[in-house]
Amino acid sequence: RDPPPNPRTVKETEQQRSLEEKYGLFLGVTGASINALADLRVPSAVKPLVLSMYRTPELFTQIRHALVASGPTAEDELRKILRGDNAEVNQLIKDKHYDVYCGDTNNLPPAQCQPVSAKDFYPAVVLGDFYDPKAVPDLLAALNRPAYPQYYSDDQPSSTTQYNALFDSIKKIGAPEGAAQIRAMWMGKPAAPAKGKHGKAAAPEAPTGGPDLMTRILAIQAYPFVTRDDAGVDDLGKIAADNGADDNLRTEAATAFARLSHDGSD
């Protein structure tokens, strides 16, 4: 079922109170249904659960548990979302404008709406819970798209982007595929263009410049869990020793350096 209007979409106190009661009841009933589906552990629950990630993000923790309990069918659907092949999710995002923020009351003109990354963020989080290396290519491909806030609230962007979810799942899975791509990102190099049909370079989705500071930090965090050689270890040590570098970047570089080094002189 589609949710009733969210109380955040109105400014008047009386209207908010009225909507809060209806919205709270909806979340209670929907949350109980999600918990029951988690207990049942049936593949047929996957499609409605996937759509609920976007309809009721307030219940994402419960939905995440239920999807993992539903088994491999859920993983397949989540990978389709990252590839843009899930027609139902694509239509829902388009119809409900879940890929943009147009103000809490949805009153901004389209030109002033800001992109959000909910479409990639939620499946990326759950895919890490399957610990399946088959999902890594889809997670890596999603890193070629620009990073956007997960959501906005009171016109303020979230502190996280879909990159937080993507890198976290890549780190949890720990497969070596993509180590070179991740190393290039923390070294500040532009992402390689994705390949289109017939091996030709596709139109770039990522910015042409190097990754921003937060992306480099997230890439460094993930790198020790995916690399299988010494490539980049000396570079991490140089970042950690650079008094002119950002302190957070240096901290993550020092931690990654310590995890990877096997030389006593380090």
C-alpha positions, 0 to 999 in steps of 0.5 A: 500500500502507498503510505498516507501523506508524511507529516513533514510535507505540511507546515501547519501544526494542526495538520501535522498532528492529524497526519502523524496519527495516520502515518504512525498507524500505517508504519505500525501495520506495515512494520508488523507485516515486514517482520512477519515476512522476515519470519516466513522467509519466502522468496515471494516476499522479495518484490513487495519488500524491495518497493517498501525500501523506497515507500517507507525508508523509516522501516529500512532496518526491518526491511533489510532483515526481511530481505536477507531472510528471503534468500538469493532471490532478494540478492538478484533483485537488488543487483538488478536495481543497481544495474537499472534493470528492475522495471518496477523500481524504475517506474516507482522512482519515476512516478514518486520522484524518489530520486530528487528532493524538491523541499519537504513540502514538495513545492520547489520548481523542478529546476531547483530540485536536488538529486538524491541517491536513495535508489542506489543507497538501499540496495547497496547496503543490503547486498553487503549482508549476503557476502557474495562476490558475485555482487561486486561488479555491480557495486563497482559499476555504481561507483562510476556514478556521481555521489549524491546525498542519501536524503535531505531533511529541512533542506539539509543534505544527509552526511552520507551518500550512496558511496558510504553504502557501496564501499561498506559492502565492498569492504564486507565482501572482501573480494579482490575484484576492483582493488585497482579501481579503488586504489585509483580513487583514493590516489585521487585519479579520475574514474576510468570510463565505463565500457559501452556496447562493442567495447567503446567508451560509454558517456561518463557518469562520473565527474571528469576530475579526481574524487573528492576528499570524502570519496578518497577517505571511503576508498582508503577504508575499503582498500586493505580488505580487497587488495592482495598485494603491496601495490599502494602501500608506500603511497599510503605511508606517504599520505600518513606522513604528509603534514599538509594533508587533511587530518582525516585522510591521514588517519585513514591512510595510517590505519590502512598502512598498518593493516597492509604493511608486513615490513618491520621497518615501517 
